[in-house]
Amino acid sequence: MTYRFIHAADIHLDSPLRSLALRNHELATLVGNATRRAFEHIIDLALSERVNALLIAGDLYDGDQTSMKTARFLAEQLRRLDQAGIDVFIIRGNHDALSKITKELILPERVQIFDRKARAITVTAPDHDQPVVFHGLSFAKPHAPDSLLPQYSLPVSGAVNIGLMHTSLNGAEGHDLYAPVSVSDLQSHGFHYWALGHIHKRAVYAPTSQYNSTVVMAGNPQGRDINEAGAKSVTLVTIDDSGTVHTEERLTSIAQFERVSVDVSACEDWRAVIQVVNEALEAKREVTASEHLVVRLHLTGSTALAWQMRRDHDLLLTEAEDRAAQIGDCWIEKLEIDCTPPRKNQPSDLMLTADPLHELGRLITDELAASPVFQSGLADQMDALVKKLPAEIRSHFGNDEAQAQVLITELLQLGSEDVLAELSAAARAATQTEEQA
């Protein structure tokens, strides 16, 4: 016989749209509701699989929540499990510690929330020969600089032992160091399974020849922005009477964020650009597992259309959004253009090219940019601007003179391309007017 449960973490209910500049109201609504719908998927999965329990390894909330609408939604969903006889075990993570409603919400009887002192909860599993013991602890404060492992009790003999912990392990990019601990230390503790939360990318650490312990970082069930790209999921866990652990990844994400890069170097006209964008979106949509695909579109390459694309960014975005809508359940979150005009061969550094706009571009990027006086003037203007900004964002403009100089060079290049794009468009318009006259 077996004991089965779902391991989820980092749900971040009603997480606000953080870095998304969503001008599309429908897309904003989709992403804004995604964490709730993903949680509903988790509850549906628990009911359809008839599991014994749902484990939530921290960050059920997103922080300083004050809305009781979030609380009511949570209670309604957990009540569905309570009525089906499914236990729920929850630990509070660093975001939950900030929540004002965490302690006030009255949850169904079968929901067990671990407090700040580690404890073990034993349940009798009718379809399993051994009792199952859940070990966990929560934090009232958002910071945990030290390992939590010493606070956990040793495994209960003759039982299946499962630990819940919110931890960054030994650290992860994009996450603060939180309750640091190594996988080997967790496995050597002797629990059959460790249900971890905090890092938003799923990872499975299988038993070793030395330790028969499975460690799983669940990841979040729904990405919240482009930095949490890919399909998101929970883990369905089955433990048999021998104590062997079997894990299955089950998809839960509603909106799947993906970066799509398109090389437009071979495109000779605007229609060709739209066509390759359409093909790239169709290809990505075909392999997307989630219900909706949310794309950050990045156009690259050397093309004579570079200036027009930069000038008509809004038109290109509208075209991409239209193609995405035709594909269905596909959305453009942002359009990035990183294209450059083809460089022309110059007979000599001292000779002018036949194209005056190209010559102007060369003067700006090759000669003016190299002038110490010009560079000093730009640096002074940048310094004056940065001083007017809030202190907490000044580092984005460089932490030292060298970094600031690199940024100035990049901005000069981008600015010159914008100016040349406008001049090129004006020249084309004037030529067309003359031809029509």
C-alpha positions in Angstrom: 0.0 0.0 0.0 1.1 3.6 -0.4 0.9 7.1 1.2 0.5 9.9 -1.4 0.8 13.7 -1.1 1.3 16.8 -3.2 4.3 19.0 -2.4 3.9 22.7 -3.3 5.6 25.9 -2.3 5.9 29.6 -3.1 2.4 30.1 -4.2 2.5 33.8 -3.5 -1.3 34.3 -3.7 -2.4 37.5 -5.3 1.2 38.5 -6.0 1.1 42.0 -7.7 2.4 42.6 -11.2 6.0 43.6 -10.4 8.1 44.3 -13.4 5.4 44.0 -16.1 4.6 47.1 -18.0 1.4 45.6 -19.3 -0.6 48.0 -21.4 -2.9 45.2 -22.5 -5.7 45.0 -20.0 -6.6 41.4 -20.9 -3.0 40.3 -20.4 -2.8 42.2 -17.1 -6.0 40.5 -15.9 -4.6 37.0 -17.0 -1.3 37.4 -15.2 -3.0 39.1 -12.1 -5.3 36.1 -11.6 -2.7 33.4 -12.5 -1.6 32.6 -8.9 -5.2 32.0 -7.8 -5.9 29.8 -10.8 -2.7 27.8 -10.3 -3.7 27.2 -6.7 -7.1 26.0 -7.8 -5.3 23.6 -10.1 -3.4 22.3 -7.1 -6.6 21.7 -5.2 -8.2 20.0 -8.2 -5.1 17.8 -8.6 -5.2 16.7 -4.9 -8.9 15.8 -5.3 -8.6 13.9 -8.6 -5.5 12.0 -7.4 -7.2 11.3 -4.0 -4.0 12.0 -2.1 -3.7 11.8 1.6 -2.2 15.2 2.1 -1.2 18.6 0.6 2.1 20.1 1.8 2.9 23.8 1.4 6.5 24.5 2.1 6.2 28.3 2.7 5.3 31.6 1.0 1.6 30.9 0.6 1.2 34.6 0.7 3.3 37.3 -1.0 4.1 39.6 1.9 2.3 42.3 3.8 -1.2 41.2 2.7 -4.1 43.1 4.1 -6.9 41.9 1.8 -9.3 39.6 3.4 -10.4 38.6 -0.1 -7.2 36.6 -0.4 -7.9 35.0 3.0 -11.5 34.0 2.0 -10.3 32.5 -1.3 -7.7 30.5 0.6 -10.2 29.3 3.1 -12.7 28.3 0.4 -10.1 26.2 -1.4 -8.7 24.5 1.6 -12.3 23.7 2.7 -12.6 21.6 -0.4 -9.8 19.4 0.8 -11.1 19.3 4.3 -14.5 18.0 3.1 -12.7 15.3 1.1 -10.7 14.1 4.1 -7.4 15.4 2.8 -4.9 16.8 5.4 -3.0 20.0 4.8 0.4 20.8 6.3 1.8 24.4 6.0 4.9 26.1 7.1 5.3 29.9 6.9 8.1 31.2 4.8 9.8 34.6 4.8 7.0 36.3 2.8 4.3 34.7 5.1 6.1 36.3 8.1 5.1 39.7 6.7 1.5 38.9 6.3 -0.9 40.5 8.7 -3.7 38.0 8.0 -1.6 34.8 8.5 -2.4 34.6 12.2 -5.9 35.9 12.0 -7.3 33.5 9.4 -9.3 30.6 10.8 -8.7 27.5 8.6 -10.5 24.2 8.4 -9.8 21.5 11.0 -7.6 19.3 8.8 -5.2 22.2 8.1 -2.1 22.1 10.3 0.2 25.2 10.4 3.6 24.7 12.1 4.6 27.6 14.4 8.0 29.0 15.1 9.1 26.0 17.3 9.8 22.8 15.4 7.4 20.0 16.1 6.4 16.6 14.7 2.8 15.7 13.8 2.0 12.0 13.5 -0.9 10.8 11.3 -2.2 7.3 10.8 -2.3 6.3 7.2 -5.0 3.7 6.5 -3.4 2.5 3.3 0.2 2.4 4.7 1.7 -0.1 7.1 3.6 2.6 9.0 2.5 5.9 10.6 3.7 9.1 8.8 5.4 11.8 10.8 5.6 15.4 9.4 8.3 17.7 10.8 8.3 21.4 10.3 8.7 24.9 11.7 7.6 28.4 10.7 9.1 31.8 11.2 7.5 35.0 12.5 10.3 37.1 11.0 11.3 37.5 7.3 15.0 36.7 7.9 16.6 33.4 8.9 20.4 33.8 8.6 21.2 30.5 10.3 20.5 26.9 9.5 17.1 25.5 10.7 18.2 21.9 10.7 19.5 21.7 14.3 16.0 22.6 15.5 14.4 19.6 13.8 13.9 16.4 15.9 15.5 13.1 14.8 13.5 10.7 12.7 10.8 8.7 14.6 11.7 5.0 14.5 9.2 2.7 12.7 7.6 5.6 10.8 7.8 7.4 7.5 9.4 10.8 8.3 8.8 13.8 6.1 10.3 17.3 6.7 9.1 20.6 5.5 11.6 23.5 5.3 11.8 26.9 3.7 15.4 27.4 2.7 17.7 28.7 0.0 19.9 25.7 0.5 23.4 27.0 -0.1 22.1 30.0 -2.0 20.5 30.7 -5.4 20.6 33.5 -7.9 17.8 35.9 -7.4 17.0 34.7 -3.9 18.2 36.1 -0.5 20.2 33.7 1.6 17.6 32.1 3.8 18.1 29.3 6.4 21.2 28.0 4.6 21.8 24.2 4.6 23.4 21.7 2.3 21.5 18.8 0.6 23.9 16.3 2.1 23.2 17.6 5.6 19.4 17.2 4.9 19.8 13.7 3.6 22.0 12.6 6.4 19.4 13.7 8.9 17.5 10.6 8.2 14.1 11.7 6.9 12.6 9.8 3.9 11.6 13.0 2.2 12.3 16.7 2.5 9.7 19.1 1.1 11.5 22.4 0.5 10.4 25.8 -0.6 11.9 29.3 -1.3 13.8 28.8 -4.6 11.4 29.3 -7.5 13.0 26.6 -9.7 12.2 23.0 -9.2 15.1 20.6 -8.3 15.1 17.0 -7.3 18.0 15.4 -5.3 17.7 11.6 -5.4 18.9 9.3 -2.7 22.5 8.4 -2.7 24.4 5.2 -2.0 24.9 6.5 1.5 21.6 8.1 2.4 18.1 6.9 1.4 16.5 10.4 1.5 14.9 12.3 -1.4 15.1 16.1 -1.3 12.9 18.2 -3.6 12.7 22.0 -4.1 9.2 22.3 -5.4 9.6 25.6 -7.3 6.7 27.9 -7.6 3.4 26.7 -9.3 3.0 29.9 -11.4 5.7 32.2 -12.8 5.1 35.9 -12.0 7.3 37.6 -14.5 9.8 36.9 -17.3 12.5 36.1 -14.8 10.4 33.0 -13.8 10.2 31.6 -17.2 9.1 28.1 -18.2 6.4 25.7 -17.2 5.7 25.6 -13.5 4.5 22.7 -11.4 4.1 20.8 -8.1 5.4 17.4 -7.1 3.1 14.3 -6.6 4.9 12.0 -4.1 4.1 8.4 -3.5 5.8 6.4 -0.6 5.4 2.7 -0.5 5.6 0.4 2.5 9.3 -0.2 2.0 9.9 3.6 2.4 10.8 4.0 -1.3 9.9 7.5 -2.6 8.5 8.1 -6.1 8.1 11.6 -7.4 6.1 13.0 -10.4 6.1 16.5 -11.7 2.6 17.8 -12.4 2.0 21.0 -14.4 0.0 23.8 -12.7 1.0 27.1 -14.4 -1.7 29.0 -16.3 0.6 31.6 -17.9 4.0 30.5 -19.1 6.6 33.2 -19.5 9.2 32.6 -22.3 11.9 34.7 -24.1 11.7 34.4 -27.9 14.7 35.6 -29.9 14.3 36.2 -33.6 17.1 37.0 -36.0 15.9 39.3 -38.8 19.1 39.7 -40.7 17.7 38.0 -43.7 14.6 40.1 -43.8 14.5 42.5 -46.8 11.3 44.3 -46.0 8.7 44.9 -43.2 6.5 42.1 -44.3 9.4 39.6 -44.0 10.1 40.8 -40.4 6.4 40.1 -39.5 6.6 36.7 -41.1 9.6 35.5 -39.2 8.1 36.8 -35.9 4.9 34.9 -36.6 6.8 31.7 -37.3 8.8 32.0 -34.1 5.7 32.6 -32.1 3.9 29.7 -33.6 6.9 27.4 -32.9 7.1 28.5 -29.3 3.3 28.2 -28.8 3.4 24.6 -30.1 5.9 23.4 -27.5 4.4 25.5 -24.6 2.8 23.2 -22.0 0.8 25.8 -20.1 -2.6 27.2 -21.2 -1.2 30.6 -22.1 2.1 31.7 -23.5 3.5 35.2 -22.5 6.4 36.2 -24.7 9.2 38.7 -24.3 10.1 39.2 -28.0 13.8 40.0 -28.7 14.7 41.0 -32.3 18.4 40.8 -33.3 20.5 41.0 -36.4 22.0 43.4 -38.9 19.5 44.8 -41.3 18.7 47.9 -43.3 15.4 48.0 -41.5 17.0 48.6 -38.1 16.3 52.3 -38.1 12.7 51.9 -39.2 12.1 49.2 -36.6 13.4 51.5 -33.9 11.4 54.4 -35.1 8.2 52.4 -35.5 8.5 50.3 -32.4 4.9 50.8 -31.5 3.7 49.6 -35.0 5.9 46.6 -34.8 4.6 45.7 -31.4 1.0 46.0 -32.6 1.8 43.7 -35.5 3.4 41.1 -33.1 0.4 41.4 -30.8 -2.0 40.8 -33.7 -0.1 37.7 -34.8 -0.1 36.4 -31.2 -3.8 36.9 -31.0 -4.4 35.0 -34.2 -2.3 32.1 -32.9 -4.4 32.0 -29.8 -3.6 32.0 -26.0 -0.4 33.8 -27.0 0.6 37.3 -25.7 3.4 39.8 -26.1 4.7 41.1 -22.8 7.4 43.2 -24.2 9.2 43.9 -27.5 13.0 44.5 -27.4 14.8 45.6 -30.6 18.5 44.9 -30.6 19.2 45.4 -34.4 21.9 47.4 -36.1 22.1 48.8 -39.6 24.7 47.0 -41.8 28.0 48.8 -41.9 29.3 49.9 -45.3 32.8 49.5 -46.5 34.6 52.9 -46.5 37.3 53.6 -49.1 39.3 55.6 -46.6 38.9 57.2 -43.2 39.4 60.5 -44.9 36.8 60.0 -47.7 33.1 60.6 -47.4 30.7 57.8 -48.3 28.0 58.3 -50.8 25.4 58.0 -48.0 25.5 61.3 -45.9 23.5 59.7 -43.1 25.9 56.8 -42.8 28.8 59.3 -42.7 27.0 61.2 -39.9 26.6 58.0 -38.0 30.3 57.3 -38.4 31.2 60.8 -37.2 29.1 60.3 -34.1 30.2 56.8 -33.1 33.8 56.8 -34.3 35.0 60.4 -33.9 32.8 62.4 -31.7 32.5 59.6 -29.1 36.3 59.4 -29.0 36.7 63.1 -28.1 37.9 63.5 -24.5 36.1 66.9 -24.3 32.8 65.4 -25.5 33.1 62.4 -23.2 33.9 64.6 -20.2 30.8 66.7 -21.0 28.6 63.6 -21.2 30.0 62.3 -17.9 29.3 65.6 -16.2 25.7 65.5 -17.5 25.3 61.9 -16.4 26.7 62.7 -12.9 24.3 65.7 -12.5 21.3 63.5 -13.5 22.2 60.6 -11.2 22.6 62.9 -8.2 18.9 63.9 -8.7 17.7 60.3 -8.5 16.8 58.4 -5.3 19.8 56.9 -3.6 18.5 53.4 -3.8 18.6 53.3 -7.7 21.8 55.2 -8.4 23.8 52.0 -8.6 21.9 51.1 -11.8 24.0 53.8 -13.5 27.3 52.2 -12.4 29.2 51.7 -9.2 32.4 53.3 -10.4 33.7 55.5 -13.2 34.5 52.6 -15.5 31.0 51.2 -15.3 29.5 54.7 -15.9 31.7 55.1 -19.0 30.5 51.9 -20.5 26.9 53.0 -20.0 27.6 56.4 -21.6 29.0 54.6 -24.6 26.0 52.4 -25.0 23.6 55.2 -24.6 25.5 57.3 -27.2 25.2 54.4 -29.7 21.5 53.9 -29.0 20.8 57.6 -29.2 22.7 58.0 -32.5 20.7 55.2 -34.0 17.4 56.9 -32.9 18.5 60.2 -34.5 19.6 58.5 -37.7 16.3 56.6 -37.8 14.3 59.8 -37.7 16.6 61.5 -40.3 16.4 58.5 -42.6 12.6 58.4 -42.4 12.5 62.2 -43.2 14.8 61.7 -46.1 12.6 58.9 -47.5 9.5 61.0 -47.1 11.1 63.9 -48.9 12.2 61.6 -51.8 8.7 60.1 -52.1 7.2 63.7 -52.2 9.6 64.7 -55.0 8.8 61.5 -57.0 5.1 62.2 -56.7 5.4 65.8 -57.8 
